[in-house]
Amino acid sequence: MMKRYRVLLSMACGILTGAGVTLGQDAATRPAASTQAATDVTDGATEALTITPRKIRIGAWNIEWLSQPDKRYGDAQGKTQTAEDLADYILAARVEALALEEICPTNLDNPESYDPEVDGPLDNEVLRAALEIVSKRTKGEWLFRLFPSAGTTRWTNQLTGIAWNSTKLTVLGESWPVIDYDKSQSKSWYRPPWATAFSTGEGMTDLVIIPIHMKAYEEAAPHRAKEAAELVEALANSDGDPDVLIIGDSNCHKGDEQAIAIYKAAGFIDLNKRDLPTHVGTPPLDRVFVPKDQPEFAKRFFQVFDKPYMARRRLKPNGFHERYSDHFMVITTVQAGEDDD
């Protein structure tokens, strides 16, 4: 698939220059247990593995300026989101992994800069507390990682990240920056995309999740096109797993925007092709891009997790904004089965 990306990359560049159940498994939608035989050879013996396909729910959520409430706007300005509210929303979504955007670090020794040796891994205390509640309620263990911004990471930076239920998904090593910027090269991405690889089970699908938070504002469309071109070029030059999920806040206001055309030319499908509103102000900012020729993504499911949740809590969009975020979570599914890559 990566070789195919290289072929399609020239097309992308041409466009740029030219213009309540167990977490993650809904009993009502759980597929019937169909098994496939796989083998694992150890010390000359052949041991059969039973592969049971399962549906994995993966979400993305921009949690507006988490832990920097003064930077929020409108009726939400100055209001801090609570761990209890965040946990309730994540639990209701029934996701196994969650891409994160607009998470501000809370553990920096010097608020003007980030020193990994002094500060350790980037952290957010509200997010951590929320995931502890989720872990307790689901009898699982949720972990998360936050990724540094371009240049110097400060306590006021909006970071991307990834959270996951480690009892459902196994993380494969460390996360890595997708784009290898040269020191002399200017960075288009203020929040460079990082990738994290997961195994869905022994002998089953390996999955790479790339949370994105692209340049904001409608007039920044040309900048987003540069970001998209850099990302697909980096993927084209990678020999990694082809089961790549690009998910998060694209900040694209329309489905015909140049950045989306670049992703499509590189072999990805925009699952929010109907431009469903994902923001309380109605623009379709949050999107999921999946490879068009991988069977794990054949269902092409996309959900904005808004009205069902708000109805049960008797919330209106402005009330959701005040307590949670100006973005709703978006959710997709991956059909995990015998690894075919």
C-alpha positions in Angstrom: 0.0 0.0 0.0 2.8 2.4 0.8 4.2 2.0 -2.8 0.7 2.9 -4.0 0.9 6.0 -1.9 4.1 7.0 -3.7 2.3 6.8 -7.1 -0.7 8.7 -5.8 1.5 11.3 -4.1 2.3 13.0 -7.4 -1.4 13.5 -7.9 -1.7 15.1 -4.5 1.2 17.4 -5.2 -0.4 18.3 -8.5 -3.5 19.3 -6.7 -1.5 21.4 -4.3 0.3 23.3 -7.0 -2.8 23.6 -9.1 -4.9 25.2 -6.5 -23.3 1.4 29.0 -22.1 -2.0 27.6 -18.6 -3.3 27.9 -16.4 -0.6 26.6 -15.8 -0.7 22.9 -18.2 -3.7 22.3 -21.9 -3.1 21.9 -23.8 -6.3 22.6 -26.5 -5.2 20.1 -24.0 -4.9 17.2 -21.5 -7.5 18.2 -20.8 -9.7 15.1 -21.5 -13.4 15.4 -18.4 -15.4 16.5 -16.9 -16.6 13.2 -13.5 -18.0 13.6 -10.5 -18.5 11.3 -7.6 -20.8 11.8 -4.1 -19.3 12.3 -0.9 -21.0 13.4 1.9 -20.1 15.7 5.0 -22.2 15.4 7.0 -22.5 18.7 9.9 -25.0 19.2 8.7 -27.1 16.2 5.1 -27.3 17.4 2.2 -25.8 15.6 -0.4 -24.2 17.9 -3.8 -23.2 16.4 -5.0 -19.6 17.2 -8.7 -18.8 17.1 -9.3 -15.5 15.5 -12.7 -14.0 16.4 -13.4 -10.9 14.3 -14.6 -7.9 16.4 -15.7 -4.4 15.8 -13.5 -1.7 17.4 -15.0 1.8 18.1 -12.4 4.6 17.8 -13.2 8.2 18.5 -11.7 11.7 18.2 -12.5 14.6 20.4 -11.3 18.2 20.5 -11.7 19.1 24.2 -11.7 22.9 23.9 -8.6 24.4 25.7 -8.7 21.7 28.4 -7.1 23.2 31.6 -6.9 26.7 30.0 -10.5 27.9 30.7 -9.7 31.6 30.2 -9.0 30.9 26.5 -12.4 29.4 25.9 -15.0 31.6 24.3 -18.6 32.7 24.6 -20.5 31.3 27.6 -17.8 28.7 28.2 -15.1 31.3 28.8 -13.5 30.8 32.3 -15.3 27.5 32.9 -13.2 24.5 33.5 -14.4 21.1 32.3 -14.7 18.5 35.0 -13.2 15.0 35.0 -16.7 13.6 35.8 -18.3 15.2 32.7 -15.4 14.1 30.5 -15.6 10.5 31.8 -19.4 10.4 31.4 -19.1 11.4 27.7 -16.3 8.9 27.0 -18.1 6.1 28.7 -21.3 6.8 26.8 -19.4 6.8 23.5 -18.1 3.2 24.2 -14.8 3.7 22.4 -11.7 1.7 22.8 -9.3 4.4 21.6 -9.7 8.2 21.5 -7.7 10.7 19.5 -7.3 13.9 21.4 -7.0 17.6 20.5 -6.6 20.9 22.4 -5.2 19.3 25.6 -3.0 21.7 27.5 -0.2 20.3 29.6 -0.4 20.8 33.4 2.9 19.3 34.6 5.5 21.7 33.2 8.1 22.9 35.7 8.6 26.0 33.7 5.4 27.1 32.0 7.4 28.7 29.2 9.0 25.5 28.0 9.0 21.7 28.1 12.1 19.8 29.3 11.4 16.0 29.1 14.2 15.2 31.5 12.7 17.5 34.1 9.0 17.4 33.4 8.7 13.8 32.3 5.9 12.7 29.9 3.4 15.5 29.1 0.4 15.3 31.3 -3.0 16.8 31.9 -4.5 16.2 35.4 -8.2 16.6 34.4 -7.8 14.1 31.6 -5.9 11.7 33.8 -8.6 11.9 36.5 -11.3 11.4 33.8 -9.7 8.3 32.5 -9.2 6.9 36.0 -13.0 7.1 36.4 -13.5 5.4 33.0 -11.1 2.7 34.0 -12.9 2.1 37.3 -16.3 2.0 35.7 -15.3 -0.4 32.9 -12.9 -2.5 35.0 -10.3 -1.7 32.4 -7.1 0.3 32.3 -7.0 3.5 30.2 -3.7 5.1 29.4 -2.8 8.2 27.4 0.0 10.0 25.7 0.3 13.7 24.8 2.5 14.9 21.9 4.7 18.0 21.9 3.9 20.9 19.6 6.3 22.4 17.0 9.1 24.4 18.5 8.9 24.9 22.3 6.0 23.2 24.0 4.5 25.5 26.7 1.7 25.1 29.2 -0.6 27.2 26.9 -0.1 25.0 23.9 -2.9 22.9 22.5 -1.6 19.4 22.2 -2.8 16.3 20.4 -2.7 12.9 22.0 -4.1 9.4 22.1 -5.9 7.5 24.9 -6.8 3.8 24.8 -8.1 1.0 26.9 -5.1 -1.2 27.4 -7.2 -4.2 28.3 -8.7 -4.1 24.7 -5.8 -2.8 22.6 -2.1 -3.5 23.0 0.2 -0.6 22.2 3.2 -1.5 20.1 6.2 0.4 21.3 6.6 4.2 21.4 4.6 6.7 19.4 6.6 8.5 16.7 6.4 11.8 14.7 5.1 11.0 11.2 6.9 13.9 9.6 10.7 14.0 9.9 11.4 17.7 9.7 14.9 18.8 8.8 16.2 21.4 11.3 16.5 24.0 8.5 13.0 23.2 7.2 10.0 25.4 8.1 7.2 23.5 9.7 3.7 23.8 8.3 2.2 21.8 11.2 2.0 23.7 14.4 0.8 20.5 16.0 2.8 17.9 14.1 1.0 14.5 13.7 2.3 11.6 15.7 1.4 8.0 15.1 0.8 5.2 17.6 0.6 1.5 16.6 -1.8 -1.0 18.3 -2.5 -4.7 18.1 -6.1 -5.7 18.3 -5.1 -9.3 19.4 -2.7 -12.1 18.8 -2.6 -12.8 15.0 -5.1 -10.0 14.4 -5.2 -6.6 12.8 -2.4 -4.1 13.6 -3.6 -0.5 13.5 -1.9 2.8 13.3 -3.8 5.8 14.6 -2.7 9.4 13.7 -4.6 12.2 15.5 -4.6 15.4 13.6 -5.3 19.1 14.5 -4.9 21.2 11.4 -4.6 24.9 11.0 -7.8 26.7 12.1 -10.1 29.2 10.4 -11.7 29.0 7.0 -9.3 31.4 5.3 -6.4 29.1 6.3 -7.4 26.5 3.6 -4.1 27.0 1.6 -2.1 26.3 4.8 -4.1 23.1 5.5 -3.3 22.0 1.9 0.4 22.2 2.7 -0.2 20.3 5.9 -2.0 17.5 4.1 0.7 17.3 1.4 3.4 17.0 4.0 1.5 14.2 5.8 0.8 12.1 2.7 4.3 12.5 1.5 5.6 11.2 4.9 3.3 8.3 4.7 4.4 7.6 1.1 8.0 7.3 2.2 7.1 5.0 5.1 7.3 1.2 5.1 4.9 1.0 8.0 1.6 -0.9 8.4 -1.0 0.1 5.7 -3.9 0.0 8.2 -3.6 3.8 8.9 -6.4 5.8 10.5 -6.1 9.6 10.2 -8.6 11.1 12.6 -9.4 14.4 14.4 -9.9 18.1 13.9 -9.2 18.8 10.2 -10.6 22.4 10.5 -11.9 21.9 6.9 -15.2 23.7 6.5 -16.2 22.1 3.3 -15.7 18.6 1.8 -14.3 20.1 -1.4 -11.4 21.8 0.3 -8.0 21.3 -1.2 -6.6 19.5 1.8 -9.3 16.9 1.6 -8.6 16.5 -2.2 -5.0 15.8 -1.3 -5.9 13.1 1.2 -8.2 11.5 -1.4 -5.5 11.6 -4.1 -3.3 9.7 -1.8 -5.8 6.9 -1.4 -7.8 7.9 1.6 -11.6 8.3 1.9 -13.1 11.1 3.9 -15.8 9.4 6.1 -17.5 12.7 6.7 -18.2 13.3 3.1 -21.7 14.5 3.9 -20.2 17.4 5.9 -22.1 16.5 9.0 -21.7 19.3 11.6 -19.2 18.3 14.4 -19.0 21.7 16.1 -21.7 23.5 18.1 -21.4 26.3 15.5 -22.3 23.7 12.8 -19.2 23.5 10.6 -18.0 19.9 9.7 -14.5 20.4 11.1 -13.8 16.9 12.5 -13.1 14.1 10.0 -11.8 10.5 9.6 -9.6 9.5 6.7 -9.3 5.8 6.0 -7.5 3.8 3.2 -9.9 2.9 0.5 -8.6 -0.6 -0.2 -8.2 -2.1 3.3 -10.9 -4.6 4.3 -10.8 -3.5 8.0 -12.3 -0.1 6.9 -14.9 -1.5 4.4 -17.9 -0.6 6.6 -17.0 3.1 6.5 -18.9 4.1 9.6 -19.0 7.7 10.8 -21.0 9.1 13.7 -21.1 12.5 15.3 -21.8 11.8 19.0 -24.1 14.7 19.8 -27.9 14.5 19.8 -28.4 11.0 21.5 -26.0 12.0 24.4 -27.4 15.5 24.8 -31.0 14.3 24.8 -30.4 11.8 27.6 -28.7 14.6 29.7 -31.2 17.2 28.7 -28.5 19.4 27.2 -28.7 21.9 24.4 -25.6 22.7 22.3 -24.8 25.8 24.3 -25.0 23.7 27.5 -22.8 21.1 26.0 -20.3 23.8 25.0 -20.2 25.2 28.5 -19.6 21.9 30.3 -17.7 19.9 27.7 -16.3 21.5 24.5 -17.3 23.4 21.3 -16.6 20.1 19.4 -18.5 16.8 19.6 -16.7 13.5 19.5 -16.7 11.7 16.1 -16.6 7.9 16.0 -15.7 5.3 13.4 -15.3 1.5 13.5 -12.6 -0.9 12.4 -13.4 -4.5 11.7 -10.5 -6.3 13.3 -9.8 -9.8 12.1 -6.9 -12.0 11.0 -4.0 -9.7 10.1 -3.7 -9.6 6.3 -0.6 -7.3 6.0 
